Amino acid sequence: MLNGIVPALAYPTDVGDYDSDGVPDLMGKFDRSNAQDMLEPGDEVELTVSGQLTDGTTFEGTDTIRVIEQEKK
């Protein structure tokens, strides 16, 4: 879940070592339009990703992002 509101997509999910620390990482994806509804360009927001592994172990991670406006083509 993203901020307890937006569910992660079931697919695609990929496990890899994205930060090159030797520990497998899970990359999850979210529906862009649902996530964008929570964000405004210029905002600095704290995002929390939480969930549960298949064995029942819960997890949560938090980071702060700055929302930028996409350039129009």
PDB file of N, CA, C and O in Angstrom:
ATOM      1  N   MET A   1       0.848  -1.186   0.000  1.00  0.00           N
ATOM      2  CA  MET A   1       0.000   0.000   0.000  1.00  0.00           C
ATOM      3  C   MET A   1       0.889   1.244   0.000  1.00  0.00           C
ATOM      4  O   MET A   1       1.923   1.284   0.667  1.00  0.00           O
ATOM      5  N   LEU A   2       0.474   2.239  -0.748  1.00  0.00           N
ATOM      6  CA  LEU A   2       1.156   3.525  -0.758  1.00  0.00           C
ATOM      7  C   LEU A   2       0.342   4.479   0.096  1.00  0.00           C
ATOM      8  O   LEU A   2      -0.804   4.791  -0.227  1.00  0.00           O
ATOM      9  N   ASN A   3       0.938   4.941   1.187  1.00  0.00           N
ATOM     10  CA  ASN A   3       0.266   5.815   2.164  1.00  0.00           C
ATOM     11  C   ASN A   3      -1.048   5.220   2.664  1.00  0.00           C
ATOM     12  O   ASN A   3      -1.979   5.953   2.998  1.00  0.00           O
ATOM     13  N   GLY A   4      -1.121   3.888   2.715  1.00  0.00           N
ATOM     14  CA  GLY A   4      -2.304   3.225   3.226  1.00  0.00           C
ATOM     15  C   GLY A   4      -3.522   3.354   2.338  1.00  0.00           C
ATOM     16  O   GLY A   4      -4.627   3.000   2.748  1.00  0.00           O
ATOM     17  N   ILE A   5      -3.336   3.863   1.108  1.00  0.00           N
ATOM     18  CA  ILE A   5      -4.469   4.143   0.221  1.00  0.00           C
ATOM     19  C   ILE A   5      -4.383   3.384  -1.095  1.00  0.00           C
ATOM     20  O   ILE A   5      -5.323   2.688  -1.479  1.00  0.00           O
ATOM     21  N   VAL A   6      -3.254   3.518  -1.786  1.00  0.00           N
ATOM     22  CA  VAL A   6      -3.106   2.964  -3.135  1.00  0.00           C
ATOM     23  C   VAL A   6      -2.488   1.567  -3.045  1.00  0.00           C
ATOM     24  O   VAL A   6      -1.362   1.428  -2.566  1.00  0.00           O
ATOM     25  N   PRO A   7      -3.199   0.533  -3.494  1.00  0.00           N
ATOM     26  CA  PRO A   7      -2.631  -0.815  -3.444  1.00  0.00           C
ATOM     27  C   PRO A   7      -1.570  -1.003  -4.526  1.00  0.00           C
ATOM     28  O   PRO A   7      -1.636  -0.397  -5.595  1.00  0.00           O
ATOM     29  N   ALA A   8      -0.599  -1.849  -4.226  1.00  0.00           N
ATOM     30  CA  ALA A   8       0.412  -2.193  -5.227  1.00  0.00           C
ATOM     31  C   ALA A   8      -0.229  -3.067  -6.291  1.00  0.00           C
ATOM     32  O   ALA A   8      -1.147  -3.837  -6.010  1.00  0.00           O
ATOM     33  N   LEU A   9       0.263  -2.937  -7.512  1.00  0.00           N
ATOM     34  CA  LEU A   9      -0.203  -3.800  -8.591  1.00  0.00           C
ATOM     35  C   LEU A   9       0.322  -5.214  -8.357  1.00  0.00           C
ATOM     36  O   LEU A   9       1.427  -5.389  -7.843  1.00  0.00           O
ATOM     37  N   ALA A  10      -0.457  -6.213  -8.730  1.00  0.00           N
ATOM     38  CA  ALA A  10      -0.027  -7.599  -8.563  1.00  0.00           C
ATOM     39  C   ALA A  10       1.157  -7.908  -9.473  1.00  0.00           C
ATOM     40  O   ALA A  10       2.029  -8.695  -9.104  1.00  0.00           O
ATOM     41  N   TYR A  11       1.198  -7.303 -10.651  1.00  0.00           N
ATOM     42  CA  TYR A  11       2.291  -7.506 -11.600  1.00  0.00           C
ATOM     43  C   TYR A  11       2.549  -6.186 -12.294  1.00  0.00           C
ATOM     44  O   TYR A  11       1.578  -5.448 -12.460  1.00  0.00           O
ATOM     45  N   PRO A  12       3.705  -5.811 -12.706  1.00  0.00           N
ATOM     46  CA  PRO A  12       4.913  -6.604 -12.549  1.00  0.00           C
ATOM     47  C   PRO A  12       5.536  -6.382 -11.178  1.00  0.00           C
ATOM     48  O   PRO A  12       5.486  -5.279 -10.635  1.00  0.00           O
ATOM     49  N   THR A  13       6.107  -7.408 -10.639  1.00  0.00           N
ATOM     50  CA  THR A  13       6.959  -7.314  -9.455  1.00  0.00           C
ATOM     51  C   THR A  13       8.250  -8.032  -9.793  1.00  0.00           C
ATOM     52  O   THR A  13       8.229  -9.133 -10.341  1.00  0.00           O
ATOM     53  N   ASP A  14       9.352  -7.423  -9.474  1.00  0.00           N
ATOM     54  CA  ASP A  14      10.651  -7.991  -9.795  1.00  0.00           C
ATOM     55  C   ASP A  14      11.552  -7.956  -8.571  1.00  0.00           C
ATOM     56  O   ASP A  14      11.621  -6.946  -7.871  1.00  0.00           O
ATOM     57  N   VAL A  15      12.239  -9.057  -8.317  1.00  0.00           N
ATOM     58  CA  VAL A  15      13.231  -9.107  -7.254  1.00  0.00           C
ATOM     59  C   VAL A  15      14.599  -8.972  -7.887  1.00  0.00           C
ATOM     60  O   VAL A  15      14.913  -9.655  -8.862  1.00  0.00           O
ATOM     61  N   GLY A  16      15.406  -8.094  -7.334  1.00  0.00           N
ATOM     62  CA  GLY A  16      16.766  -7.874  -7.837  1.00  0.00           C
ATOM     63  C   GLY A  16      17.558  -7.121  -6.786  1.00  0.00           C
ATOM     64  O   GLY A  16      17.018  -6.770  -5.737  1.00  0.00           O
ATOM     65  N   ASP A  17      18.816  -6.873  -7.048  1.00  0.00           N
ATOM     66  CA  ASP A  17      19.663  -6.116  -6.127  1.00  0.00           C
ATOM     67  C   ASP A  17      19.814  -4.701  -6.682  1.00  0.00           C
ATOM     68  O   ASP A  17      20.865  -4.349  -7.219  1.00  0.00           O
ATOM     69  N   TYR A  18      18.769  -3.898  -6.552  1.00  0.00           N
ATOM     70  CA  TYR A  18      18.703  -2.583  -7.191  1.00  0.00           C
ATOM     71  C   TYR A  18      19.668  -1.560  -6.602  1.00  0.00           C
ATOM     72  O   TYR A  18      20.054  -0.614  -7.289  1.00  0.00           O
ATOM     73  N   ASP A  19      20.067  -1.735  -5.330  1.00  0.00           N
ATOM     74  CA  ASP A  19      21.006  -0.795  -4.726  1.00  0.00           C
ATOM     75  C   ASP A  19      22.404  -1.390  -4.549  1.00  0.00           C
ATOM     76  O   ASP A  19      23.252  -0.810  -3.871  1.00  0.00           O
ATOM     77  N   SER A  20      22.633  -2.544  -5.161  1.00  0.00           N
ATOM     78  CA  SER A  20      23.954  -3.198  -5.195  1.00  0.00           C
ATOM     79  C   SER A  20      24.562  -3.417  -3.810  1.00  0.00           C
ATOM     80  O   SER A  20      25.766  -3.251  -3.617  1.00  0.00           O
ATOM     81  N   ASP A  21      23.708  -3.796  -2.843  1.00  0.00           N
ATOM     82  CA  ASP A  21      24.233  -4.071  -1.505  1.00  0.00           C
ATOM     83  C   ASP A  21      24.287  -5.565  -1.181  1.00  0.00           C
ATOM     84  O   ASP A  21      24.590  -5.943  -0.050  1.00  0.00           O
ATOM     85  N   GLY A  22      23.994  -6.416  -2.169  1.00  0.00           N
ATOM     86  CA  GLY A  22      24.040  -7.855  -1.958  1.00  0.00           C
ATOM     87  C   GLY A  22      22.785  -8.440  -1.348  1.00  0.00           C
ATOM     88  O   GLY A  22      22.720  -9.645  -1.105  1.00  0.00           O
ATOM     89  N   VAL A  23      21.769  -7.595  -1.092  1.00  0.00           N
ATOM     90  CA  VAL A  23      20.508  -8.044  -0.502  1.00  0.00           C
ATOM     91  C   VAL A  23      19.413  -7.907  -1.553  1.00  0.00           C
ATOM     92  O   VAL A  23      19.250  -6.832  -2.129  1.00  0.00           O
ATOM     93  N   PRO A  24      18.651  -8.984  -1.817  1.00  0.00           N
ATOM     94  CA  PRO A  24      17.578  -8.880  -2.819  1.00  0.00           C
ATOM     95  C   PRO A  24      16.539  -7.832  -2.419  1.00  0.00           C
ATOM     96  O   PRO A  24      16.149  -7.745  -1.255  1.00  0.00           O
ATOM     97  N   ASP A  25      16.102  -7.050  -3.384  1.00  0.00           N
ATOM     98  CA  ASP A  25      15.087  -6.021  -3.184  1.00  0.00           C
ATOM     99  C   ASP A  25      13.861  -6.378  -4.027  1.00  0.00           C
ATOM    100  O   ASP A  25      13.995  -6.948  -5.110  1.00  0.00           O
ATOM    101  N   LEU A  26      12.685  -6.049  -3.539  1.00  0.00           N
ATOM    102  CA  LEU A  26      11.453  -6.245  -4.301  1.00  0.00           C
ATOM    103  C   LEU A  26      11.041  -4.904  -4.889  1.00  0.00           C
ATOM    104  O   LEU A  26      10.889  -3.924  -4.159  1.00  0.00           O
ATOM    105  N   MET A  27      10.858  -4.854  -6.200  1.00  0.00           N
ATOM    106  CA  MET A  27      10.361  -3.645  -6.840  1.00  0.00           C
ATOM    107  C   MET A  27       8.868  -3.819  -7.081  1.00  0.00           C
ATOM    108  O   MET A  27       8.444  -4.717  -7.809  1.00  0.00           O
ATOM    109  N   GLY A  28       8.087  -2.959  -6.468  1.00  0.00           N
ATOM    110  CA  GLY A  28       6.639  -2.981  -6.652  1.00  0.00           C
ATOM    111  C   GLY A  28       6.209  -1.773  -7.466  1.00  0.00           C
ATOM    112  O   GLY A  28       6.904  -0.757  -7.494  1.00  0.00           O
ATOM    113  N   LYS A  29       5.085  -1.879  -8.116  1.00  0.00           N
ATOM    114  CA  LYS A  29       4.553  -0.793  -8.944  1.00  0.00           C
ATOM    115  C   LYS A  29       3.164  -0.405  -8.445  1.00  0.00           C
ATOM    116  O   LYS A  29       2.447  -1.220  -7.865  1.00  0.00           O
ATOM    117  N   PHE A  30       2.796   0.859  -8.682  1.00  0.00           N
ATOM    118  CA  PHE A  30       1.490   1.387  -8.289  1.00  0.00           C
ATOM    119  C   PHE A  30       0.831   2.019  -9.503  1.00  0.00           C
ATOM    120  O   PHE A  30       1.524   2.488 -10.407  1.00  0.00           O
ATOM    121  N   ASP A  31      -0.488   2.038  -9.538  1.00  0.00           N
ATOM    122  CA  ASP A  31      -1.219   2.688 -10.609  1.00  0.00           C
ATOM    123  C   ASP A  31      -0.917   4.186 -10.554  1.00  0.00           C
ATOM    124  O   ASP A  31      -1.211   4.855  -9.564  1.00  0.00           O
ATOM    125  N   ARG A  32      -0.331   4.694 -11.622  1.00  0.00           N
ATOM    126  CA  ARG A  32       0.122   6.090 -11.654  1.00  0.00           C
ATOM    127  C   ARG A  32      -1.010   7.079 -11.379  1.00  0.00           C
ATOM    128  O   ARG A  32      -0.832   8.023 -10.609  1.00  0.00           O
ATOM    129  N   SER A  33      -2.170   6.872 -11.999  1.00  0.00           N
ATOM    130  CA  SER A  33      -3.257   7.854 -11.835  1.00  0.00           C
ATOM    131  C   SER A  33      -3.740   7.898 -10.393  1.00  0.00           C
ATOM    132  O   SER A  33      -4.088   8.971  -9.900  1.00  0.00           O
ATOM    133  N   ASN A  34      -3.773   6.768  -9.705  1.00  0.00           N
ATOM    134  CA  ASN A  34      -4.190   6.760  -8.295  1.00  0.00           C
ATOM    135  C   ASN A  34      -3.167   7.464  -7.415  1.00  0.00           C
ATOM    136  O   ASN A  34      -3.541   8.187  -6.493  1.00  0.00           O
ATOM    137  N   ALA A  35      -1.881   7.262  -7.688  1.00  0.00           N
ATOM    138  CA  ALA A  35      -0.839   7.914  -6.904  1.00  0.00           C
ATOM    139  C   ALA A  35      -0.826   9.416  -7.174  1.00  0.00           C
ATOM    140  O   ALA A  35      -0.636  10.206  -6.250  1.00  0.00           O
ATOM    141  N   GLN A  36      -1.029   9.822  -8.440  1.00  0.00           N
ATOM    142  CA  GLN A  36      -1.012  11.239  -8.789  1.00  0.00           C
ATOM    143  C   GLN A  36      -2.140  12.002  -8.108  1.00  0.00           C
ATOM    144  O   GLN A  36      -1.998  13.195  -7.837  1.00  0.00           O
ATOM    145  N   ASP A  37      -3.247  11.345  -7.829  1.00  0.00           N
ATOM    146  CA  ASP A  37      -4.366  12.010  -7.174  1.00  0.00           C
ATOM    147  C   ASP A  37      -3.992  12.509  -5.779  1.00  0.00           C
ATOM    148  O   ASP A  37      -4.641  13.417  -5.258  1.00  0.00           O
ATOM    149  N   MET A  38      -2.949  11.927  -5.163  1.00  0.00           N
ATOM    150  CA  MET A  38      -2.526  12.318  -3.818  1.00  0.00           C
ATOM    151  C   MET A  38      -1.465  13.407  -3.840  1.00  0.00           C
ATOM    152  O   MET A  38      -1.128  13.952  -2.788  1.00  0.00           O
ATOM    153  N   LEU A  39      -0.923  13.743  -5.025  1.00  0.00           N
ATOM    154  CA  LEU A  39       0.258  14.597  -5.106  1.00  0.00           C
ATOM    155  C   LEU A  39       0.019  15.826  -5.969  1.00  0.00           C
ATOM    156  O   LEU A  39      -0.688  15.762  -6.975  1.00  0.00           O
ATOM    157  N   GLU A  40       0.611  16.939  -5.571  1.00  0.00           N
ATOM    158  CA  GLU A  40       0.550  18.180  -6.335  1.00  0.00           C
ATOM    159  C   GLU A  40       1.964  18.625  -6.663  1.00  0.00           C
ATOM    160  O   GLU A  40       2.836  18.551  -5.797  1.00  0.00           O
ATOM    161  N   PRO A  41       2.228  19.090  -7.897  1.00  0.00           N
ATOM    162  CA  PRO A  41       3.563  19.589  -8.234  1.00  0.00           C
ATOM    163  C   PRO A  41       4.022  20.647  -7.240  1.00  0.00           C
ATOM    164  O   PRO A  41       3.258  21.540  -6.873  1.00  0.00           O
ATOM    165  N   GLY A  42       5.275  20.540  -6.809  1.00  0.00           N
ATOM    166  CA  GLY A  42       5.841  21.469  -5.833  1.00  0.00           C
ATOM    167  C   GLY A  42       5.766  20.966  -4.412  1.00  0.00           C
ATOM    168  O   GLY A  42       6.490  21.456  -3.546  1.00  0.00           O
ATOM    169  N   ASP A  43       4.896  19.990  -4.150  1.00  0.00           N
ATOM    170  CA  ASP A  43       4.775  19.436  -2.802  1.00  0.00           C
ATOM    171  C   ASP A  43       6.022  18.657  -2.415  1.00  0.00           C
ATOM    172  O   ASP A  43       6.650  18.025  -3.264  1.00  0.00           O
ATOM    173  N   GLU A  44       6.378  18.699  -1.155  1.00  0.00           N
ATOM    174  CA  GLU A  44       7.364  17.795  -0.590  1.00  0.00           C
ATOM    175  C   GLU A  44       6.579  16.918   0.379  1.00  0.00           C
ATOM    176  O   GLU A  44       6.053  17.405   1.380  1.00  0.00           O
ATOM    177  N   VAL A  45       6.503  15.637   0.079  1.00  0.00           N
ATOM    178  CA  VAL A  45       5.627  14.758   0.848  1.00  0.00           C
ATOM    179  C   VAL A  45       6.370  13.524   1.340  1.00  0.00           C
ATOM    180  O   VAL A  45       7.317  13.045   0.716  1.00  0.00           O
ATOM    181  N   GLU A  46       5.910  13.036   2.464  1.00  0.00           N
ATOM    182  CA  GLU A  46       6.423  11.783   2.997  1.00  0.00           C
ATOM    183  C   GLU A  46       5.530  10.660   2.484  1.00  0.00           C
ATOM    184  O   GLU A  46       4.312  10.698   2.657  1.00  0.00           O
ATOM    185  N   LEU A  47       6.137   9.664   1.854  1.00  0.00           N
ATOM    186  CA  LEU A  47       5.408   8.507   1.352  1.00  0.00           C
ATOM    187  C   LEU A  47       5.780   7.289   2.180  1.00  0.00           C
ATOM    188  O   LEU A  47       6.946   7.094   2.525  1.00  0.00           O
ATOM    189  N   THR A  48       4.799   6.482   2.492  1.00  0.00           N
ATOM    190  CA  THR A  48       5.021   5.246   3.236  1.00  0.00           C
ATOM    191  C   THR A  48       4.518   4.082   2.402  1.00  0.00           C
ATOM    192  O   THR A  48       3.386   4.091   1.916  1.00  0.00           O
ATOM    193  N   VAL A  49       5.368   3.084   2.244  1.00  0.00           N
ATOM    194  CA  VAL A  49       4.998   1.845   1.562  1.00  0.00           C
ATOM    195  C   VAL A  49       4.936   0.766   2.630  1.00  0.00           C
ATOM    196  O   VAL A  49       5.886   0.579   3.390  1.00  0.00           O
ATOM    197  N   SER A  50       3.814   0.056   2.685  1.00  0.00           N
ATOM    198  CA  SER A  50       3.660  -0.993   3.689  1.00  0.00           C
ATOM    199  C   SER A  50       3.025  -2.212   3.045  1.00  0.00           C
ATOM    200  O   SER A  50       2.376  -2.118   2.004  1.00  0.00           O
ATOM    201  N   GLY A  51       3.221  -3.337   3.674  1.00  0.00           N
ATOM    202  CA  GLY A  51       2.634  -4.556   3.136  1.00  0.00           C
ATOM    203  C   GLY A  51       2.921  -5.754   4.003  1.00  0.00           C
ATOM    204  O   GLY A  51       3.347  -5.636   5.152  1.00  0.00           O
ATOM    205  N   GLN A  52       2.675  -6.916   3.421  1.00  0.00           N
ATOM    206  CA  GLN A  52       2.846  -8.169   4.136  1.00  0.00           C
ATOM    207  C   GLN A  52       3.424  -9.204   3.174  1.00  0.00           C
ATOM    208  O   GLN A  52       2.930  -9.362   2.058  1.00  0.00           O
ATOM    209  N   LEU A  53       4.466  -9.904   3.606  1.00  0.00           N
ATOM    210  CA  LEU A  53       5.062 -10.958   2.813  1.00  0.00           C
ATOM    211  C   LEU A  53       4.168 -12.191   2.826  1.00  0.00           C
ATOM    212  O   LEU A  53       3.244 -12.282   3.634  1.00  0.00           O
ATOM    213  N   THR A  54       4.437 -13.129   1.942  1.00  0.00           N
ATOM    214  CA  THR A  54       3.600 -14.330   1.870  1.00  0.00           C
ATOM    215  C   THR A  54       3.636 -15.151   3.149  1.00  0.00           C
ATOM    216  O   THR A  54       2.713 -15.923   3.408  1.00  0.00           O
ATOM    217  N   ASP A  55       4.696 -15.000   3.963  1.00  0.00           N
ATOM    218  CA  ASP A  55       4.757 -15.738   5.232  1.00  0.00           C
ATOM    219  C   ASP A  55       4.104 -14.976   6.383  1.00  0.00           C
ATOM    220  O   ASP A  55       4.161 -15.422   7.529  1.00  0.00           O
ATOM    221  N   GLY A  56       3.480 -13.823   6.086  1.00  0.00           N
ATOM    222  CA  GLY A  56       2.785 -13.038   7.106  1.00  0.00           C
ATOM    223  C   GLY A  56       3.611 -11.931   7.718  1.00  0.00           C
ATOM    224  O   GLY A  56       3.073 -11.119   8.472  1.00  0.00           O
ATOM    225  N   THR A  57       4.904 -11.866   7.422  1.00  0.00           N
ATOM    226  CA  THR A  57       5.765 -10.811   7.952  1.00  0.00           C
ATOM    227  C   THR A  57       5.342  -9.465   7.375  1.00  0.00           C
ATOM    228  O   THR A  57       5.222  -9.317   6.159  1.00  0.00           O
ATOM    229  N   THR A  58       5.119  -8.488   8.245  1.00  0.00           N
ATOM    230  CA  THR A  58       4.743  -7.154   7.776  1.00  0.00           C
ATOM    231  C   THR A  58       6.001  -6.311   7.552  1.00  0.00           C
ATOM    232  O   THR A  58       7.047  -6.569   8.148  1.00  0.00           O
ATOM    233  N   PHE A  59       5.887  -5.306   6.690  1.00  0.00           N
ATOM    234  CA  PHE A  59       6.997  -4.382   6.454  1.00  0.00           C
ATOM    235  C   PHE A  59       6.446  -2.995   6.215  1.00  0.00           C
ATOM    236  O   PHE A  59       5.282  -2.819   5.857  1.00  0.00           O
ATOM    237  N   GLU A  60       7.321  -1.997   6.423  1.00  0.00           N
ATOM    238  CA  GLU A  60       6.953  -0.613   6.179  1.00  0.00           C
ATOM    239  C   GLU A  60       8.225   0.175   5.920  1.00  0.00           C
ATOM    240  O   GLU A  60       9.235  -0.029   6.593  1.00  0.00           O
ATOM    241  N   GLY A  61       8.177   1.063   4.959  1.00  0.00           N
ATOM    242  CA  GLY A  61       9.301   1.940   4.647  1.00  0.00           C
ATOM    243  C   GLY A  61       8.792   3.329   4.322  1.00  0.00           C
ATOM    244  O   GLY A  61       7.734   3.483   3.713  1.00  0.00           O
ATOM    245  N   THR A  62       9.545   4.341   4.729  1.00  0.00           N
ATOM    246  CA  THR A  62       9.128   5.728   4.537  1.00  0.00           C
ATOM    247  C   THR A  62      10.262   6.525   3.905  1.00  0.00           C
ATOM    248  O   THR A  62      11.434   6.324   4.223  1.00  0.00           O
ATOM    249  N   ASP A  63       9.895   7.429   3.008  1.00  0.00           N
ATOM    250  CA  ASP A  63      10.865   8.338   2.408  1.00  0.00           C
ATOM    251  C   ASP A  63      10.141   9.628   2.062  1.00  0.00           C
ATOM    252  O   ASP A  63       8.914   9.655   1.972  1.00  0.00           O
ATOM    253  N   THR A  64      10.896  10.687   1.871  1.00  0.00           N
ATOM    254  CA  THR A  64      10.332  11.979   1.483  1.00  0.00           C
ATOM    255  C   THR A  64      10.721  12.261   0.039  1.00  0.00           C
ATOM    256  O   THR A  64      11.872  12.070  -0.354  1.00  0.00           O
ATOM    257  N   ILE A  65       9.748  12.719  -0.746  1.00  0.00           N
ATOM    258  CA  ILE A  65       9.997  13.054  -2.146  1.00  0.00           C
ATOM    259  C   ILE A  65       9.538  14.481  -2.419  1.00  0.00           C
ATOM    260  O   ILE A  65       8.732  15.043  -1.678  1.00  0.00           O
ATOM    261  N   ARG A  66      10.061  15.050  -3.482  1.00  0.00           N
ATOM    262  CA  ARG A  66       9.572  16.344  -3.972  1.00  0.00           C
ATOM    263  C   ARG A  66       8.894  16.074  -5.295  1.00  0.00           C
ATOM    264  O   ARG A  66       9.487  15.465  -6.185  1.00  0.00           O
ATOM    265  N   VAL A  67       7.662  16.517  -5.437  1.00  0.00           N
ATOM    266  CA  VAL A  67       6.863  16.269  -6.636  1.00  0.00           C
ATOM    267  C   VAL A  67       7.214  17.324  -7.674  1.00  0.00           C
ATOM    268  O   VAL A  67       7.137  18.523  -7.405  1.00  0.00           O
ATOM    269  N   ILE A  68       7.601  16.867  -8.866  1.00  0.00           N
ATOM    270  CA  ILE A  68       7.932  17.791  -9.943  1.00  0.00           C
ATOM    271  C   ILE A  68       6.882  17.672 -11.034  1.00  0.00           C
ATOM    272  O   ILE A  68       6.266  16.623 -11.218  1.00  0.00           O
ATOM    273  N   GLU A  69       6.696  18.756 -11.743  1.00  0.00           N
ATOM    274  CA  GLU A  69       5.716  18.757 -12.836  1.00  0.00           C
ATOM    275  C   GLU A  69       6.377  18.230 -14.097  1.00  0.00           C
ATOM    276  O   GLU A  69       7.495  18.623 -14.432  1.00  0.00           O
ATOM    277  N   GLN A  70       5.691  17.346 -14.791  1.00  0.00           N
ATOM    278  CA  GLN A  70       6.210  16.777 -16.029  1.00  0.00           C
ATOM    279  C   GLN A  70       6.142  17.828 -17.128  1.00  0.00           C
ATOM    280  O   GLN A  70       5.134  18.515 -17.292  1.00  0.00           O
ATOM    281  N   GLU A  71       7.239  17.937 -17.877  1.00  0.00           N
ATOM    282  CA  GLU A  71       7.250  18.880 -18.996  1.00  0.00           C
ATOM    283  C   GLU A  71       6.274  18.463 -20.062  1.00  0.00           C
ATOM    284  O   GLU A  71       6.154  17.277 -20.372  1.00  0.00           O
ATOM    285  N   LYS A  72       5.583  19.416 -20.621  1.00  0.00           N
ATOM    286  CA  LYS A  72       4.644  19.141 -21.707  1.00  0.00           C
ATOM    287  C   LYS A  72       5.409  19.092 -23.020  1.00  0.00           C
ATOM    288  O   LYS A  72       6.266  19.941 -23.264  1.00  0.00           O
ATOM    289  N   LYS A  73       5.115  18.115 -23.867  1.00  0.00           N
ATOM    290  CA  LYS A  73       5.808  17.977 -25.155  1.00  0.00           C
ATOM    291  C   LYS A  73       5.049  18.657 -26.254  1.00  0.00           C
ATOM    292  O   LYS A  73       5.484  18.643 -27.405  1.00  0.00           O
TER     293      LYS A  73
END
